[in-house]
Amino acid sequence: MTSEAHAAPEFSARQLRLLLFGLMTGMLLAALDQTIVGTALPTIVGELGGIDHYSWVVTAYLLASTASTPLYGKMADLYGRRPVFLFSIGTFLVGSLLAGLSQDMTQLIVTRGVQGLGAGGLMTLAFTIISDVVPPRERGRYQGLFGAVFGLSSVAGPLVGGYFAETSWRWIFYLNVPLALVAIVVCYRVLRLIPFTRREHAIDWLGAALLVAGVSCVLLALSWGGTSYPWGSATIVGLFAAGAVLTALFLVQEARVREPILPLRLFRGRTFALANGAGFVLGLVMFGSIIFIPLYLQLVKGASPTRSGLLMLPMMAGVIVTSIVTGRAMSRIGRYKWFPVAGSAVLLAGMLLFTRLQVATSLWLAFAYLTVIGVGLGLCMQSLILAVQNSVAARDLGAGTSSATFFRSLGGSFGVAILGAVLSSRLGDQLAARLPAAIAQLPPEQRAAVAARGGTDISINDPGTILALPGPVRAAVQAAFVESLHLVFLTTGLIAVVAVLLTLALPNDQLRGAGPQGATGGADPLGGKAPAPGGRPLTKESKEEAAADMEAKSQTML
């Protein structure tokens, strides 16, 4: 049987609220676990050991969630939203429970990978499912709420992680279990109302394997380069080469199969290609920069992990308020282009402001900079996903939405690795230049104590140790760190320029549809023709797709 377009389901207000609650809970879990572990890692390593595998606790999650994201979109298009979403949240639940029970670092890394495998579907399917229910014109105000949840979780993660680091770190993972169970119960009931017509399909398992392997090689090279191995080492060069070859093979495979994981034909659409490119760049800027701000608050301002999370509230407020306002404005105006343009420009300004950060900078001024970044993120995130969804046919909605989430997550993974390397390289030079003179100012006994701790070989991963250093040495380390941050934020600012250019090139298209009623064939108040089933207008392209479907049906009947 071939695919058939179906009318958008009719949801009551109560059912829609329940669906939103379940989807936002799932998204909260996935986004929260991207950042929640960071502030608790020193405590976890202190109990489980395995300092050599410190970074893998975060890398395993990011790698699994990023690589699996496109698979979920395609699986949802082939098998339906409900079973795939329930599988992803069930996998996340099992991974969370096992992570909390981990007895050594190896177990924790493996179970974090299981968590990431489930998380890859939670965020992308949340956007896909809401797009099944609401047409693009009305979708903005709902996706604004998802943007608010994403912003909340990005800032609440370090706060919650810091709190449990001071009590019991295992509750970082156990906390997910009741929330995941609630999301499963709610979505199991409500998702039955979304119709799905099963169709003939052939799963591109080879393409899936090539994608996961290629992305994994590149991310491992970026994570290990300059830290575990030199950039020019055979291991790093080999990983980059393997990633390039596997990616090329993936593209060849996707061009020849009937049901590609990531349909390459979608990139022929200008909006689709530009929005995904901008999403990648903004993901790099966002994830690659904000992870360093809590470290600044702890290492320079002496904030505890919990307090550093609280000090991120200005950015969270900026993201939440702007996401909601932007979503409503897009629904009212019926267009999306100038929101990501404005957002990327504001984000660029925020990154440049952070290059002015100093050791003596007041917290109030830092709060103002954080608010600017939050406003920029709130303007960008959901508007780009909406642009992608508005540019694809109903049959490609899952693959299209997952591509937007995938490229943003991939950009974030690249950002964490690339900017971490920039910080480490610059910090090494700064410490080598500043520490000898600072150590020379110490009395002999303190000089011997610093030498016993490693002399100029100082790690910034433990702010408590830095704050306990003698005054001149502590001041030198803090100044070196802040100077290194300037290069990080200057780099992200230059990268953000690319996002501004990409969003400026976006077409200023109208959002399709009028609302849930319009999705079933009502007139479009924007002046367009009545939308086809699923909220899609009867454009030349949709007519051609309908004709192709009819021809395929006739061939099947024959």
BELLIN-V249349 format. One record per residue. RES is the residue in one small letter. SS is DSSP state (H for helix, E for strand, C for the rest). OMEGA is omega in whole degrees, -180 to 180 (* if undefined). Layout:
BEGIN
RES/SS/OMEGA, RES/SS/OMEGA
END
This chain:
BEGIN
m/C/179, t/C/-179, s/C/177, e/C/175, a/C/178, h/C/180, a/C/176, a/C/-178, p/C/177, e/C/179, f/C/171, s/C/180, a/H/180, r/H/179, q/H/179, l/H/178, r/H/178, l/H/179, l/H/179, l/H/180, f/H/-179, g/H/-179, l/H/-179, m/H/176, t/H/178, g/H/180, m/H/178, l/H/-179, l/H/-177, a/H/-178, a/H/-179, l/H/-175, d/H/172, q/H/-173, t/H/-170, i/C/-174, v/C/-172, g/H/-176, t/H/-179, a/H/-175, l/H/178, p/H/178, t/H/-179, i/H/180, v/H/178, g/H/-179, e/H/-174, l/H/-174, g/C/177, g/C/-178, i/H/-179, d/H/-179, h/H/-176, y/C/-174, s/C/-176, w/H/179, v/H/177, v/H/-176, t/H/-178, a/H/180, y/H/-178, l/H/-178, l/H/-178, a/H/-178, s/H/-180, t/H/-176, a/H/-176, s/H/-175, t/H/-179, p/H/-179, l/H/-179, y/H/180, g/H/-179, k/H/179, m/H/179, a/H/176, d/H/-176, l/H/-173, y/H/-177, g/C/-175, r/H/-170, r/H/-177, p/H/-178, v/H/178, f/H/180, l/H/176, f/H/-177, s/H/-178, i/H/175, g/H/177, t/H/179, f/H/-180, l/H/180, v/H/179, g/H/179, s/H/-179, l/H/-179, l/H/178, a/H/178, g/H/-179, l/C/-175, s/C/-180, q/C/176, d/C/-174, m/H/179, t/H/178, q/H/-179, l/H/-180, i/H/-180, v/H/-178, t/H/173, r/H/174, g/H/177, v/H/175, q/H/-179, g/H/178, l/H/176, g/H/-177, a/H/180, g/H/179, g/H/-173, l/H/-176, m/H/-177, t/H/-179, l/H/176, a/H/178, f/H/-179, t/H/-176, i/H/180, i/H/177, s/H/174, d/H/-172, v/H/-173, v/C/178, p/C/-173, p/H/-176, r/H/-180, e/H/-172, r/H/-175, g/H/-175, r/H/176, y/H/-180, q/H/172, g/H/177, l/H/177, f/H/176, g/H/178, a/H/178, v/H/180, f/H/178, g/H/178, l/H/-176, s/H/-179, s/H/-179, v/H/-179, a/H/-179, g/H/178, p/H/180, l/H/-179, v/H/178, g/H/179, g/H/179, y/H/-178, f/H/175, a/H/-179, e/C/177, t/C/176, s/C/-175, w/C/-178, r/C/179, w/H/172, i/H/-178, f/H/180, y/H/-180, l/H/-179, n/H/-171, v/H/180, p/H/179, l/H/179, a/H/179, l/H/177, v/H/180, a/H/179, i/H/-178, v/H/-178, v/H/-176, c/H/177, y/H/-179, r/H/-171, v/H/-176, l/H/176, r/H/-177, l/H/179, i/C/-177, p/C/177, f/C/178, t/C/-179, r/C/-179, r/C/177, e/C/-179, h/C/174, a/C/-176, i/C/180, d/C/-177, w/H/179, l/H/178, g/H/179, a/H/-179, a/H/179, l/H/180, l/H/-178, v/H/-179, a/H/-179, g/H/179, v/H/-179, s/H/180, c/H/-179, v/H/-179, l/H/177, l/H/178, a/H/180, l/H/-179, s/H/-176, w/H/-175, g/E/178, g/C/179, t/C/179, s/C/-179, y/E/173, p/C/-178, w/C/-178, g/C/-178, s/C/180, a/H/-179, t/H/-177, i/H/179, v/H/179, g/H/179, l/H/177, f/H/180, a/H/179, a/H/178, g/H/180, a/H/-180, v/H/-179, l/H/177, t/H/177, a/H/178, l/H/177, f/H/180, l/H/177, v/H/-180, q/H/-178, e/H/-179, a/H/-174, r/H/-175, v/C/-178, r/C/-178, e/C/-178, p/C/175, i/C/179, l/C/-176, p/C/-177, l/H/180, r/H/-180, l/H/-178, f/H/174, r/H/176, g/C/-176, r/H/-178, t/H/-178, f/H/-177, a/H/-177, l/H/-179, a/H/178, n/H/176, g/H/178, a/H/178, g/H/177, f/H/-178, v/H/-179, l/H/175, g/H/177, l/H/-179, v/H/-174, m/H/-176, f/H/-175, g/H/-177, s/H/-173, i/H/177, i/H/-178, f/H/-177, i/H/176, p/H/178, l/H/176, y/H/-178, l/H/-179, q/H/-172, l/H/-175, v/C/-177, k/C/176, g/C/-180, a/C/173, s/C/177, p/H/180, t/H/-178, r/H/178, s/H/174, g/H/178, l/H/-179, l/C/176, m/C/-177, l/H/178, p/H/178, m/H/179, m/H/179, a/H/178, g/H/180, v/H/-175, i/H/-177, v/H/-176, t/H/178, s/H/-179, i/H/-180, v/H/180, t/H/179, g/H/179, r/H/-180, a/H/178, m/H/178, s/H/-178, r/H/-176, i/H/-180, g/C/177, r/E/-173, y/C/-166, k/H/-168, w/H/176, f/H/176, p/H/176, v/H/179, a/H/-178, g/H/180, s/H/177, a/H/178, v/H/178, l/H/175, l/H/179, a/H/180, g/H/179, m/H/179, l/H/176, l/H/-178, f/H/174, t/C/178, r/C/-178, l/C/179, q/C/177, v/C/-176, a/C/-180, t/C/-179, s/C/179, l/H/-179, w/H/178, l/H/176, a/H/177, f/H/180, a/H/178, y/H/180, l/H/180, t/H/179, v/H/179, i/H/179, g/H/178, v/H/179, g/H/179, l/H/-180, g/H/179, l/H/-170, c/H/-159, m/H/-174, q/H/-179, s/H/179, l/H/176, i/H/178, l/H/178, a/H/179, v/H/-179, q/H/-178, n/H/-175, s/H/-175, v/C/177, a/C/-179, a/H/-177, r/H/-179, d/H/-173, l/H/179, g/H/180, a/H/-180, g/H/-180, t/H/179, s/H/178, s/H/179, a/H/179, t/H/-179, f/H/-177, f/H/176, r/H/179, s/H/178, l/H/176, g/H/178, g/H/179, s/H/176, f/H/-178, g/H/179, v/H/-177, a/H/-175, i/H/-177, l/H/173, g/H/177, a/H/178, v/H/-180, l/H/-177, s/H/-179, s/H/-179, r/H/-178, l/H/178, g/H/179, d/H/-178, q/H/179, l/H/179, a/H/-179, a/H/-172, r/H/-170, l/H/-178, p/H/-180, a/H/180, a/H/180, i/H/-179, a/H/180, q/C/-174, l/C/171, p/C/-176, p/H/-177, e/H/178, q/H/178, r/H/179, a/H/-180, a/H/178, v/H/179, a/H/179, a/H/178, r/C/179, g/C/178, g/C/-179, t/C/179, d/C/-175, i/C/178, s/C/180, i/C/-177, n/C/180, d/C/-178, p/H/-180, g/H/178, t/H/180, i/H/-177, l/H/-180, a/C/-180, l/C/175, p/C/-172, g/H/-178, p/H/-179, v/H/178, r/H/180, a/H/180, a/H/179, v/H/-180, q/H/179, a/H/178, a/H/-180, f/H/-179, v/H/178, e/H/178, s/H/177, l/H/180, h/H/179, l/H/178, v/H/-178, f/H/174, l/H/178, t/H/180, t/H/177, g/H/178, l/H/178, i/H/180, a/H/176, v/H/178, v/H/179, a/H/178, v/H/-179, l/H/-180, l/H/-180, t/H/176, l/H/-179, a/C/179, l/C/172, p/C/-180, n/C/-174, d/C/173, q/E/171, l/C/-176, r/C/172, g/C/-179, a/C/-176, g/C/-179, p/C/179, q/C/179, g/H/-178, a/H/-180, t/H/173, g/C/179, g/C/-179, a/C/178, d/C/-177, p/C/177, l/C/178, g/C/180, g/C/178, k/C/180, a/C/-178, p/E/175, a/E/176, p/C/-177, g/C/175, g/C/-176, r/E/-178, p/E/-179, l/C/177, t/C/178, k/H/-178, e/H/-179, s/H/176, k/H/179, e/H/178, e/H/179, a/H/179, a/H/179, a/H/177, d/H/-180, m/H/179, e/H/179, a/H/179, k/H/-179, s/H/178, q/H/179, t/H/-180, m/H/178, l/C/*
END
